[in-house]
Amino acid sequence: MYICGTDEYGTATETKALEEGLTPQQICDKYFKLHDEVYKWFDISFDHFGRTTTPNQTKYFINSFHYY
């Protein structure tokens, strides 16, 4: 299984977004487009590509704290 994702809440993302005058989600959208071209060029695909802002990821994160 090959899993990857984008973290809109990371410090590096926040810093880069501030530098470029964008929101963290906008910066992730921008750089995903660039990275996606590289992935395709190398014939790389993912079984799942997630983002921290999706409803599923939010639900999983919240539920992981309720589990413990």
Phi and psi in degrees as a GROMACS rama.xvg file:
@    title "Ramachandran Plot"
@    xaxis  label "Phi"
@    yaxis  label "Psi"
@TYPE xy
-119.75  110.507  TYR-2
-121.018  139.19  ILE-3
-146.647  171.381  CYS-4
-171.798  177.336  GLY-5
-122.502  134.898  THR-6
-108.599  98.6711  ASP-7
-70.1567  -12.3754  GLU-8
-101.208  2.77163  TYR-9
-74.1846  153.828  GLY-10
-63.0215  -43.1891  THR-11
-62.5336  -38.833  ALA-12
-65.0149  -45.7738  THR-13
-59.871  -45.2172  GLU-14
-62.581  -46.2955  THR-15
-65.4749  -38.8631  LYS-16
-62.3162  -43.0039  ALA-17
-62.85  -42.2249  LEU-18
-59.4453  -37.7117  GLU-19
-97.9454  2.16437  GLU-20
67.9572  32.3176  GLY-21
-121.629  167.302  LEU-22
-81.1969  159.833  THR-23
-56.2242  -38.9545  PRO-24
-66.698  -39.2724  GLN-25
-64.7072  -39.781  GLN-26
-66.5417  -38.4757  ILE-27
-67.2569  -39.63  CYS-28
-61.1  -45.3613  ASP-29
-59.842  -51.3019  LYS-30
-76.654  -24.9472  TYR-31
-63.6265  -40.169  PHE-32
-58.6852  -42.8159  LYS-33
-65.9964  -46.2577  LEU-34
-65.5338  -36.5056  HIS-35
-60.6885  -38.3557  ASP-36
-62.8726  -39.8622  GLU-37
-66.9195  -44.005  VAL-38
-57.0205  -45.2477  TYR-39
-65.5433  -40.6338  LYS-40
-60.5923  -39.0479  TRP-41
-87.2764  3.54779  PHE-42
58.6711  45.8675  ASP-43
-102.478  131.535  ILE-44
-134.936  160.427  SER-45
-118.542  144.667  PHE-46
-69.1448  -32.233  ASP-47
-151.56  131.477  HIS-48
-121.516  113.093  PHE-49
-106.384  166.631  GLY-50
-135.941  144.019  ARG-51
-69.3103  -14.231  THR-52
-94.3678  0.869956  THR-53
-77.918  150.351  THR-54
-56.2197  -39.5464  PRO-55
-61.5337  -45.5337  ASN-56
-64.1791  -42.4078  GLN-57
-61.8956  -45.0369  THR-58
-61.7803  -45.7399  LYS-59
-60.5368  -45.2184  TYR-60
-61.9404  -47.7581  PHE-61
-62.825  -44.2162  ILE-62
-65.0329  -30.6787  ASN-63
-65.5835  -30.7751  SER-64
-76.7045  -32.1223  PHE-65
-71.9041  -25.5448  HIS-66
-65.5891  -40.4187  TYR-67
